[in-house]
Amino acid sequence: MTSVDLDSSGSNSAELVTVGRITAVYGVRGWLKVHSFTEPMDNILQFSKWYLQGQQGWEPLKIDGGRRHGKGLIVHIEGVDDRDLAAGYCQREIAVHRSEMPRLGEGEFYWHQLEGLRVVSQFDGREHNFGTVVRMMETGANDVLVVRGGEDGRERLIPYLPGEFITNIDLDAGEITVAWDPAF
């Protein structure tokens, strides 16, 4: 999240991290399907306060029920007991305060910490600027950095494999160093 504007709840959106998306209604009693960006997916249910992206910014959202259902998750919003009313919440991002995110161990990073960092390669004894991480992508085998811009303006997909292709991450400097051939 790059915006620092205040939302309709008065919360600074720079303090929020997107953790999922409401995708569709489920049933006739106001339940909704959620696509979680957390790992494991049901960790999203542990956050005490959710915010939902609206036209006026981030709005507080009170969830009064949630559980795994099949291969996904369903949740119920307090006071929303009708399918038609619930439909108005679909296709909107879910965020939580950064302060609620669990602390990570040494050398571990959240995706939102990597997005926006400059990526450089130390290849053939020269430094090559590849641009910035515009997003992260999950492929099943491993996560991938999607990097755009840089010296040649290309988009690169670099496997997020610390110790192999990712040689250093310096959040303070805003930089990721990779061992990646500029020709790729």
C-alpha contacts under 8 A as a table, 3 or more apart, distances in Angstrom:
res1	aa1	res2	aa2	distance
1	M	13	S	7.38
1	M	14	A	6.03
1	M	16	L	7.20
1	M	17	V	6.63
1	M	18	T	7.65
1	M	112	H	7.45
2	T	14	A	6.28
3	S	13	S	6.25
3	S	14	A	5.85
4	V	12	N	5.91
4	V	13	S	5.39
4	V	14	A	4.84
5	D	12	N	6.21
5	D	13	S	6.21
5	D	14	A	7.73
6	L	9	S	7.69
6	L	10	G	5.40
6	L	11	S	5.63
6	L	12	N	4.83
6	L	13	S	6.21
6	L	57	G	7.56
7	D	10	G	5.30
7	D	11	S	5.78
7	D	12	N	6.63
7	D	13	S	6.63
7	D	56	Q	6.43
7	D	57	G	4.42
7	D	58	W	5.21
7	D	59	E	7.12
8	S	11	S	7.55
8	S	56	Q	5.81
8	S	57	G	5.79
8	S	58	W	6.36
8	S	59	E	6.14
9	S	58	W	6.89
9	S	59	E	5.73
9	S	60	P	6.66
11	S	15	E	7.75
11	S	58	W	7.76
12	N	15	E	5.65
12	N	16	L	7.41
13	S	16	L	5.16
13	S	58	W	7.07
14	A	17	V	7.85
15	E	97	H	5.59
15	E	98	R	5.58
15	E	99	S	7.88
16	L	95	A	5.80
16	L	96	V	5.30
16	L	97	H	4.52
16	L	98	R	5.56
17	V	95	A	5.11
17	V	96	V	5.50
17	V	97	H	6.27
17	V	98	R	5.96
17	V	112	H	7.25
18	T	93	E	6.65
18	T	94	I	5.66
18	T	95	A	4.11
18	T	96	V	6.66
19	V	36	S	6.22
19	V	37	F	5.09
19	V	38	T	6.20
19	V	44	I	6.94
19	V	93	E	7.77
19	V	94	I	5.81
19	V	95	A	5.36
19	V	96	V	6.96
20	G	34	V	6.92
20	G	35	H	5.50
20	G	36	S	4.24
20	G	37	F	4.98
20	G	38	T	7.45
20	G	44	I	7.63
20	G	93	E	5.94
20	G	94	I	4.99
20	G	95	A	6.97
21	R	34	V	5.71
21	R	35	H	5.21
21	R	36	S	6.50
21	R	91	Q	6.53
21	R	92	R	5.61
21	R	93	E	4.34
21	R	94	I	5.28
22	I	32	L	6.78
22	I	33	K	5.96
22	I	34	V	4.49
22	I	35	H	6.29
22	I	89	Y	6.85
22	I	90	C	5.14
22	I	91	Q	5.44
22	I	92	R	5.56
22	I	93	E	6.49
22	I	94	I	7.13
23	T	32	L	7.34
23	T	33	K	5.59
23	T	34	V	5.64
23	T	35	H	6.57
23	T	90	C	5.16
23	T	91	Q	4.99
23	T	92	R	7.37
24	A	32	L	5.75
24	A	33	K	5.19
24	A	34	V	7.48
24	A	87	A	7.01
24	A	90	C	5.38
24	A	91	Q	7.19
25	V	30	G	6.97
25	V	31	W	6.05
25	V	32	L	4.34
25	V	33	K	5.92
25	V	83	R	6.62
25	V	86	A	6.40
25	V	87	A	5.89
25	V	90	C	7.11
26	Y	29	R	7.93
26	Y	30	G	7.05
26	Y	31	W	5.09
26	Y	32	L	4.99
26	Y	33	K	6.06
26	Y	74	I	7.40
26	Y	83	R	7.73
27	G	30	G	6.91
27	G	31	W	6.38
27	G	83	R	6.94
28	V	31	W	7.41
28	V	81	D	7.88
28	V	82	D	6.11
28	V	83	R	4.76
29	R	80	V	7.84
29	R	81	D	4.76
29	R	82	D	4.97
29	R	83	R	5.75
30	G	76	H	6.46
30	G	77	I	7.51
30	G	80	V	5.48
30	G	81	D	4.37
30	G	82	D	4.53
30	G	83	R	4.62
30	G	84	D	7.72
30	G	85	L	7.12
30	G	86	A	5.09
31	W	74	I	6.41
31	W	75	V	5.58
31	W	76	H	4.68
31	W	77	I	7.33
31	W	81	D	7.59
31	W	83	R	7.44
31	W	86	A	7.05
32	L	74	I	5.32
32	L	75	V	5.34
32	L	76	H	6.31
32	L	86	A	6.98
32	L	90	C	7.78
33	K	72	G	7.38
33	K	73	L	5.84
33	K	74	I	4.49
33	K	75	V	6.57
34	V	72	G	7.13
34	V	73	L	5.41
34	V	74	I	5.77
34	V	75	V	7.07
35	H	41	M	7.98
35	H	72	G	7.07
35	H	73	L	7.02
36	S	41	M	5.28
36	S	42	D	7.31
36	S	44	I	6.43
36	S	73	L	7.84
37	F	41	M	6.60
37	F	44	I	7.92
38	T	41	M	4.94
38	T	42	D	7.29
38	T	43	N	6.03
38	T	44	I	6.09
39	E	42	D	7.52
39	E	43	N	6.62
40	P	43	N	5.78
41	M	44	I	6.42
41	M	72	G	7.94
41	M	73	L	7.91
42	D	45	L	5.61
42	D	46	Q	7.66
42	D	67	R	7.51
42	D	68	R	6.89
42	D	73	L	7.11
43	N	46	Q	5.44
43	N	47	F	7.63
44	I	47	F	5.96
45	L	48	S	7.93
45	L	66	G	6.61
45	L	67	R	7.67
47	F	50	W	7.00
47	F	96	V	7.14
47	F	100	E	6.84
49	K	60	P	7.30
49	K	61	L	6.95
49	K	62	K	6.83
49	K	96	V	6.46
49	K	97	H	7.91
50	W	60	P	6.02
50	W	61	L	5.22
50	W	62	K	6.75
50	W	63	I	7.64
50	W	94	I	6.51
50	W	95	A	5.85
50	W	96	V	5.24
51	Y	58	W	5.71
51	Y	59	E	5.18
51	Y	60	P	4.40
51	Y	61	L	5.27
51	Y	94	I	5.66
51	Y	95	A	5.03
51	Y	96	V	6.07
52	L	58	W	5.42
52	L	59	E	5.18
52	L	60	P	6.36
52	L	61	L	6.29
52	L	92	R	6.54
52	L	93	E	5.82
52	L	94	I	4.83
52	L	95	A	6.37
53	Q	57	G	5.79
53	Q	58	W	4.61
53	Q	59	E	6.35
53	Q	92	R	5.74
53	Q	93	E	5.37
53	Q	94	I	6.60
53	Q	95	A	7.81
54	G	57	G	5.12
54	G	58	W	5.77
54	G	59	E	6.46
54	G	92	R	7.39
56	Q	59	E	7.95
61	L	77	I	7.28
62	K	77	I	5.87
62	K	78	E	5.70
63	I	66	G	7.44
63	I	75	V	6.88
63	I	76	H	5.77
63	I	77	I	4.50
63	I	78	E	5.64
64	D	75	V	7.76
64	D	76	H	5.85
64	D	77	I	5.85
64	D	78	E	5.32
65	G	75	V	5.50
65	G	76	H	5.00
65	G	77	I	7.23
66	G	73	L	7.19
66	G	74	I	5.58
66	G	75	V	4.02
66	G	76	H	6.18
67	R	73	L	5.70
67	R	74	I	5.69
67	R	75	V	6.58
68	R	71	K	7.33
68	R	72	G	5.79
68	R	73	L	4.39
68	R	74	I	6.37
69	H	72	G	5.34
69	H	73	L	5.25
69	H	74	I	6.33
70	G	73	L	7.65
76	H	80	V	7.29
77	I	80	V	5.52
80	V	85	L	6.51
80	V	86	A	6.20
81	D	85	L	7.57
81	D	86	A	7.49
82	D	85	L	5.36
82	D	86	A	6.16
83	R	86	A	5.03
83	R	87	A	6.20
84	D	87	A	5.18
84	D	88	G	7.25
85	L	88	G	5.77
85	L	89	Y	7.83
86	A	89	Y	5.60
86	A	90	C	7.33
87	A	90	C	5.45
89	Y	92	R	6.37
96	V	100	E	7.00
96	V	101	M	8.00
97	H	100	E	5.54
97	H	101	M	7.28
98	R	101	M	5.38
104	L	108	E	5.76
104	L	109	F	6.90
105	G	108	E	5.53
109	F	113	Q	6.40
109	F	114	L	7.26
110	Y	113	Q	5.36
110	Y	114	L	6.94
111	W	114	L	5.25
111	W	115	E	6.34
111	W	135	R	7.98
111	W	136	M	6.52
112	H	115	E	5.28
113	Q	116	G	7.90
113	Q	171	L	7.56
114	L	117	L	5.69
114	L	133	V	6.83
114	L	171	L	7.92
115	E	132	T	7.58
115	E	133	V	4.94
115	E	134	V	5.68
115	E	135	R	5.60
115	E	136	M	7.19
116	G	132	T	5.51
116	G	133	V	5.05
116	G	134	V	5.97
116	G	135	R	7.95
116	G	174	G	7.91
117	L	132	T	5.35
117	L	133	V	5.63
117	L	171	L	7.76
117	L	174	G	4.96
117	L	175	E	5.18
117	L	176	I	6.57
118	R	129	N	7.76
118	R	130	F	7.54
118	R	131	G	5.64
118	R	132	T	4.31
118	R	133	V	6.61
118	R	174	G	6.15
118	R	175	E	4.68
118	R	176	I	6.13
119	V	129	N	6.27
119	V	130	F	5.45
119	V	131	G	5.67
119	V	132	T	5.59
119	V	133	V	7.00
119	V	147	V	7.42
119	V	175	E	5.80
119	V	176	I	4.82
119	V	177	T	5.91
119	V	178	V	7.11
120	V	127	E	6.44
120	V	128	H	5.41
120	V	129	N	4.62
120	V	130	F	5.65
120	V	131	G	7.52
120	V	175	E	7.35
120	V	176	I	6.34
120	V	177	T	5.02
120	V	178	V	6.18
121	S	126	R	7.87
121	S	127	E	5.55
121	S	128	H	5.05
121	S	129	N	6.65
121	S	130	F	7.30
121	S	177	T	5.62
121	S	178	V	4.80
121	S	179	A	5.61
121	S	180	W	5.89
121	S	181	D	7.56
121	S	182	P	7.56
122	Q	125	G	6.22
122	Q	126	R	5.66
122	Q	127	E	4.78
122	Q	128	H	6.60
122	Q	177	T	7.11
122	Q	178	V	6.71
122	Q	179	A	6.05
122	Q	180	W	7.60
123	F	126	R	5.57
123	F	127	E	6.52
123	F	128	H	7.36
123	F	179	A	6.43
123	F	180	W	6.70
123	F	181	D	6.27
123	F	182	P	7.60
128	H	151	E	7.38
128	H	182	P	7.09
129	N	150	G	5.04
129	N	151	E	5.76
130	F	147	V	6.82
130	F	148	R	6.79
130	F	149	G	6.18
130	F	150	G	4.23
130	F	151	E	6.35
130	F	152	D	7.64
130	F	153	G	7.81
130	F	154	R	7.77
130	F	156	R	7.82
130	F	182	P	7.88
131	G	147	V	6.10
131	G	148	R	5.15
131	G	149	G	4.21
131	G	150	G	3.72
131	G	151	E	7.36
131	G	153	G	7.56
132	T	147	V	5.27
132	T	148	R	5.67
132	T	149	G	6.59
132	T	150	G	7.44
133	V	136	M	7.48
133	V	145	L	6.21
133	V	146	V	5.60
133	V	147	V	4.41
133	V	148	R	6.67
134	V	145	L	7.91
134	V	146	V	5.82
134	V	147	V	5.78
134	V	148	R	6.62
135	R	145	L	6.52
135	R	146	V	5.42
135	R	147	V	7.50
136	M	143	D	6.92
136	M	144	V	5.74
136	M	145	L	4.95
136	M	146	V	5.82
137	M	143	D	5.66
137	M	144	V	5.07
137	M	145	L	6.54
137	M	146	V	7.08
138	E	142	N	6.49
138	E	143	D	4.58
138	E	144	V	6.32
139	T	142	N	5.76
139	T	143	D	5.91
139	T	144	V	7.17
140	G	143	D	7.36
142	N	159	P	6.76
142	N	160	Y	6.67
142	N	161	L	7.42
143	D	159	P	6.17
143	D	160	Y	5.28
143	D	161	L	7.81
144	V	157	L	6.18
144	V	158	I	5.49
144	V	159	P	4.38
144	V	160	Y	4.99
145	L	156	R	7.87
145	L	157	L	5.67
145	L	158	I	5.08
145	L	159	P	6.20
145	L	160	Y	6.11
146	V	155	E	7.01
146	V	156	R	5.95
146	V	157	L	4.90
146	V	158	I	6.67
147	V	155	E	5.53
147	V	156	R	5.10
147	V	157	L	6.37
147	V	158	I	7.54
148	R	153	G	6.47
148	R	154	R	5.82
148	R	155	E	4.38
148	R	156	R	6.44
149	G	152	D	6.81
149	G	153	G	4.02
149	G	154	R	5.73
149	G	155	E	6.70
150	G	153	G	5.21
150	G	154	R	7.23
156	R	184	F	7.40
158	I	165	F	7.67
158	I	180	W	7.81
159	P	165	F	6.87
160	Y	165	F	6.97
160	Y	166	I	6.39
161	L	164	E	5.51
161	L	165	F	5.56
161	L	166	I	5.72
162	P	165	F	6.13
162	P	166	I	4.42
162	P	167	T	6.15
162	P	168	N	7.77
163	G	166	I	5.80
163	G	167	T	5.56
164	E	167	T	6.84
164	E	179	A	7.49
165	F	178	V	5.39
165	F	179	A	4.91
165	F	180	W	6.44
166	I	169	I	7.60
166	I	176	I	7.31
166	I	177	T	6.24
166	I	178	V	4.55
166	I	179	A	6.42
167	T	176	I	7.75
167	T	177	T	5.57
167	T	178	V	5.27
167	T	179	A	6.55
168	N	176	I	5.75
168	N	177	T	5.01
168	N	178	V	7.00
169	I	175	E	6.14
169	I	176	I	4.52
169	I	177	T	6.40
170	D	173	A	5.41
170	D	174	G	5.95
170	D	175	E	5.35
170	D	176	I	6.25
171	L	174	G	4.75
171	L	175	E	6.40
172	D	175	E	7.92
180	W	184	F	7.58
181	D	184	F	5.71
